[in-house]
Amino acid sequence: MLPIPPDRYKPPQSRAAQAVRGSRALFVGCVAAGLFVGCGTVPETGRSQFNLISASDEITLGEEAYAEMLKGAKVVTTGPDFVRVQRVGERIAQAAERRYPNAVKGFEWRFTLIESPDVNAWMLPGGKSAVYTGLLQVATTDDELAIVMGHEAAHAIARHGAERMSRGVATQVVLGAVSATGEVDPAIVQATAVAYGALGETAFSRSEESEADEIGLMIAADAGYNPTAATGFWRKMSAQGGEKPPEFLSTHPSDEKRATRLANLMPKAEAIYRERTGVSP
């Protein structure tokens, strides 16, 4: 997940709270019954994940967050940059639907272009996303833009936000921080925004970012974009960032390590690209 300014979003208080309250009740009930539930599998990587949030509730959260995050934003609806984002986004959506039909069931894709110097992009559950014009100054080719948009789509496909929220709900229950009135603690509602990348710069862990890199690379290749653009793009991002903290102090993998890992994944992505386009990257 690329950084999102915290002043762009106020966490929803209605259906989002109901979703968190429902997941908390499910966890409490299952613990009382001695049941182990909420285990799913991430598409592509096969990793098991703990998840208490239903897909429909997660999409609802995404819809509410999307509406809030666009308030006050300068949305671009015409021009070559807008056309470019729509073109790449539609191909990314089609590839995601081919590869992971069950994971994107119920998605209503939307690709919004926001005028801002921030080098940023995000996607919320349900396929609602945004690209900032500042990113287009770095992702200068469609191949590079597809790498970013595929990566952001991968976070939604892998349900990283719901997984993060589920861990938070479980922690609240274990620590006894459940409200006796049944109301959701405002801190949990705040955590909803963080879990979906709507607040702060470190919404996802290093492992989740790496997983999104892998899934996103395969989506971009399946969409017919050259996957080899990934390694060069992340090195360009490294050059944009200036001085950065050591990787072990950050939830994001270092750009150099990210590029190295993507290079290791490249043979698989190149095979997908060849199958889709009929040409070698």
Steps between C-alpha positions, in 0.01 A plus 500: 500500500635843406466778761160673538479837676300457823299819443331340197281268704264487794407144603138397442286453809194302386513177298874479562436490875239230451748288305762527773244429772378194309850361457572558867183313602595216265845474656363502855240236413751274330745526787224411743407198288860392464488539120778614267350704219591777262778323316525574129757472224654785304472455121826442311723460806288240683577657837252424778351809658288571806192700398181573690359767267257378234568597140170690479576699817846575369358636173259715701793643695675574172201684357464722805871573520514582129223758524666665798846506348381680186347784699707808429719320245553658161379222271611503135238371256641590159829522315777260398603411858140408585470289185828327581393408853168363372672299226751336731249456781247322281762252380616440858138433603446257213819310586402482868161359406663236280750392762304538822126495421396394849716759673356792300138390511288805577769748398383814321822632354561873490822681413507860616771748405577759768699812428775506760881511501505195731660190348213282611232246410260282697215252464230427754298180539255458215725648232466874572839658436690819431818605326661835575641710216834514683539127448468543124819706506687191624301222331560648157405190298182293505706198602619681813154633581361147466756377754372752756131450425544123505674528837217706649239263357691214661450648848122491445509153342710358784270671753794641692290769667243253631778274623659787687166599651432141607827489689406825669155372599652180640753702698226724642306195616803325647600813689149543633448833328150415378236751595228352723241716321572337165606831345816508296792676660592807288854367497379193311317718248822698459682170446261427215643793307855395574430139404384604155787737439290811546707645782872507552787378288543148639164333458643168388785290631812416305371150432168636372677752278716222357193286444330788317811540286478135396127496428512840332785392273299203375193719446699753297654223289158342441371842396762505225744742663870422501582373851869582466403865555456420871865484602589827332193674635569417864858617457364827365278521807807450717668793330191715563496435873837646597636386836290217649512308829649150508258231386466343845355833624234508230199289413585538133774291343791705372465594134819310415388185677160535334665520158714195575200293608306602191793394284477154658129486413558621146519162319143419604376847410677490164335166419158653576583801283610280209184293527284813501678699227681239292830691530796483735552792739 
